[in-house]
């Protein structure tokens, strides 16, 4: 398992996992699946423009797949 900051190119995989998590554990978030699943591709891409003080960390398996 490798843990590191996500790149903006991994945005789609991040959103897939985030939406799944919003459905499975809604109490862990300040948002809802209904709100975030309605985001356009442009909004999702904009939210993936991470910086040094605003970023997301992900865990990757041996196949380098975000899990």
N, C-alpha and C positions, 0 to 999 in steps of 0.2 A: 504494500500500500504506500502510495506517495501522496503527500499533502502539499499543496502549493496554491498560490494565487491564480485565479482564472484569468485567461486572456479574453479579450472581447470577441475573438473568433470562436470561443466556446459558449457563446451566448445561447444558442439554440438548445444545447444539452443542459445548460443551467436552467432554462425556463421549463424544460420537460420535467426535470426533477422538482423544481419549485412548485409547479402546478400540481404534481402528484402529491407532494408534501402538504400543500394547502388542503387537499381533499382528505388526506389520511390523518392529519393532526392540525386542524384549523385553530385550535386553542394556542398553538405555538407562534402564531403570527398576528400582526396588527392589521392585516388585510384579509380579503376573502378570495376563494377560488373564483367566484362569480366576477368580482372586480378585475382580477388580474388576467383571467382567461379572455376577457373582452379587450385587452390591450392590443393595439395594432402592432404589426411588425416594426414599425418605426418607433413606437413608444418602447417596445422591448429592447430594440437596438440602442436607443438613447440611454436606457437604464443600465446598459452593459458598458458604458463608457467610464470604466473605473479609473481611479487615480491613486496616487500614493497615500492619500488619506481617506479614500472611499473605495473599498474593494471587497471581493468575495473570495473565500478560500474553499477549495474543493479537494475531495479525496479521489484518487485514481487507482484502479486496480492494476494488476500485472499487465493487462492488455492496453493500459493507458486510457481506459474508459472511465469517464466521470461516474462515480457511484454515490 
